[in-house]
Amino acid sequence: MIFPPEGSNIRVDFEDGHQQIVIPYKSGGAQRWLHGLSILLSLCFFVIFLVAFLRADSGGSLGPGWVLWLGLWALSGIMGVWTLYRMFRPSVPEALILTKYEMLYDSGVAPLAYPFSPKSQREYWEKMFERRVKTSLSLTQLNTLRLRESQTGNRLTIDDGSKRIEIAAGAGEPDREWLFDVLCRYYNLPHEVKKPEPTVDNPSIASALLEKPRRKRTKRNTWQCPYCKTPTRIEAEGGKKWQVCDGCGWSGAVKE
């Protein structure tokens, strides 16, 4: 029997005779409700303005400019309704069912929080249309389980083909470390922690001059993180190449 860490929100129960680890998402906070209220008020003003405009123009013919303008407003209204749905949609906790030869994974539904930084704004738009993931991970896929340390914290990932699944993204770092240890013991996996390669913050002038020609030659093939725009390094793992950012911890498969 697996027992959750003390003081954690993680629950361990049984599903069809198998142990199930349930990881609830954190609440989006008061900012989520305030942002949703502002969108709701904007939609109310949009409907009032549209009704007043159509009444004032009843019997008249709208020009192409007005039709285009109203079409853009309608698209923004549809986007506002979808945002409200994502914000006030009840969250579903993440779940892992441990069986003998595979692990059943359900990503659940995370609450949509309002972004306050450029990086979180990109994640915000990605999560706006994010789909719920339900899949079974074989022992071969579970062998790619890694706890990846970065400057912003650790990440627990599993590679499913060319897709990298992040597990327990809404949990704290101690909970991810506990889950990594539990899965490694349960499936007899290598207890491997991926650490970022050391970087030199203040290189000497001589080494900088020596590296300058090589930098010019490799500048064309430099990869950048799509979130924090810092150069990424390439890792070869499982027969594939991955971009890894030591700044924000992002990683993704290299398309060849």
N, C-alpha and C positions, 0 to 999 in steps of 0.2 A: 504494500500500500504506500502510495506517495503522499507525503504531507507537505502542504504549502509552507513557505517561509513565515516566520512569526511576524505579525504586524502587516502582512501583505493582503491586498484585495483579491489575490488569486484564489480560486476555488478548485478543489479536486473532488470529483464525484464519479459515478459510473454511468455509462451509456451502452446498452446492449451487452452488458457483462464486461466491458472494457473500461479502463480508467480514462477519464476525461479531464483535461486541464482547461479551465475557463479563465480567460484574462479579460476583465472588464476594461472598457475605455474610460478615460478621465472625462469629466464634464467639460463642455466647451466654455463654461464660465459666463459671467453676466454680460461680457462684451458680445457674445453670440446673440443673446436675446435683444440687446440694444440695437445691434446691426440689423437683425431681422425686423424689429419694430420700425426702423427708419426705411427699410425697403417696403414694408407694408404701407406706410404713410405715402411713400412715393407712388405706389401703385394706385392708391385711392385718389390722389391728385391727378394721375394719368387718366383714370376712368372718368372723373368729373370733367376734365378738360376735353376729352374725346366726345362725351355726350353733348357738352355745350357747343363744341365746334360743329358736330353733325346737325344739331338743331338750327344753328345759325346759317348753315349752308344747305338746308333742306330745299330740294328743287333745283339747286344750282349744279353746275358741272365742275368737278375738280380737275385742275390741270395736272400734267405729269409730275411737276415739281411737288405739288401737295401729296400726290399719291405716293411718291418715293419717300417723302418725309413721314407720312403716316405709316408706311411699311416699316421704316426704321424704328419708329416709336413702338409699333406692334412687336417687333423682334426684341426690343429692350424690355417690353412688358412680359413677354414669354420667358425671357431670361430671368427676370425678377421673380416670376412665379416659381421657376425651377429652383432658384436660390433659396426661396422660402421653404420649399419642400425639403431640400437637402439640410437646411438649418434646423427645422423643427421635426425632422424625421427621427423617431426613437432609435437610439443607438443599440446595436446588437454586439454582445461581447465576442471576442476572438476565442476559438475553441480548437483544441488538439485532442484527438482520440487516439490512444496508443494501443495498437494491435501487435500481434506477434511478428508479422512480416511487412507491415506498412504503417504509416501514420496518416490519419484522416485530418485534413486541415481545413478550417473555415475562418476566413479573415474577418467575418462579421461586418458591421457597419460602424464606422467611426463618426463621431459628431463633427460637423463642419464648423470650425472656429474662424473668427475674423482675423485676417493677417495684419501684422504691424511692421514687418520687415520685408525687404525685397525677396529674400529666400523663402519666407513663409508665404508670400504672395504667389510665387510660382507653385509651391505645394498646394496652396488653396485652389488654384485653377485646375491642377491635376486631380485633386480629390473631388472637385465639383462634378466630374464625370467618371469618377472611379467606380469600377464594378466590384461586386462582392466575389471573392475567390473561394471556390470549394473544389478541392482536389485531393487525391491520394498520392502520397509520396512513398516510393519504394525504398528498399534498403540501399540501393545504388544511389538514389538521389539524396537519401539521408547522410550518406558518406561525405557529401559536400557541405554539411553543417559546419559553420564557422562563427566564432565570436570575434568580430572585427573591432579593434580599438582604433579610435581616431582622437583628434584634438577636441572634438565636441562630445565625446562619449562613445560607448560601445554599441554595436549593432549585431543582431543575431540573424543570419541569412542562410537560406538553402537555395541551391541552383536547380531549377526545373527546366532543363534544356538550355535555351538562350535567355531565359527569364530568371531573374534573381528575386526570390520572395523574402521579404523582411518579416520576421516573426517577432511578436511582442513589441511592436513599435510604440504602442501607447503605455507600456509598462516602464518602471524605473530600472536603472542600471543593476541594482542588486537582484531584482526579479529576473532580469535577462540572464545574469550570471547563474542564478539558481536553476533556471529552465535549461540552460546549456549543459550544466552538470547532470541534470536529471535525464535529458535525452541521450547524452553520451553514455551514461551508465545503463540505461534501459535497453538501448540498441547496440551496445558494445562498440561505440564509435571512437575514433581518435580524438583525444581531448586537445584539439589544436586551436590556439588563439592567434589570429592574424594581427600583427602589430605593424604600424606604419614604419617605413624606413626612415632612419634618422636623416635630418636635413641640416645644412649649415646655414645659420641665420646671417652671420657676418663673415663672408669669405674675404681673404686677404686680397690686396690689389694685384699681387703677382699671379695668384691662381685665377682671378677674374680675367686678367689679360690673357693667360694661357688658354682659358676656356672660351674666349670670345669667338675665335674662328669656328670652333665646333658648334657653338650656339647658333651662328648664322646658318650653318648647313642644316641643322635639325629644326630650325624654326618653322619650316614649312609643314613638318609632320607632328607639330606639337598639338596635343589634345587639351581641351579646356573643359572644366566642370560646367554643366549647363546652369547650375544654381549660383555658385559663388565666383565663377569665371577665373578660377585659379588653375594653373597647369596640373594635369593629372599624370599619374604613372601607369604603366601597363604591366599587368600581372598575367602570367600564363598559368591556368588552373583548369584541370579537367578537360584538356584538349582544346580549350577556348581561351581567348584573350579578353581581359576585363580592364576597363578604365577605373582607377581608384583615386579618389580625391582625399588627401589627408587633411584638407581644411574643414569640410563639412561632413565627411564620411560617406559621400555618395559613391556608388559603384554601378557600372553598367557594362553590358557586353559590347565588344568592338565589332562593328559591322564591316565585314571584309568583302 
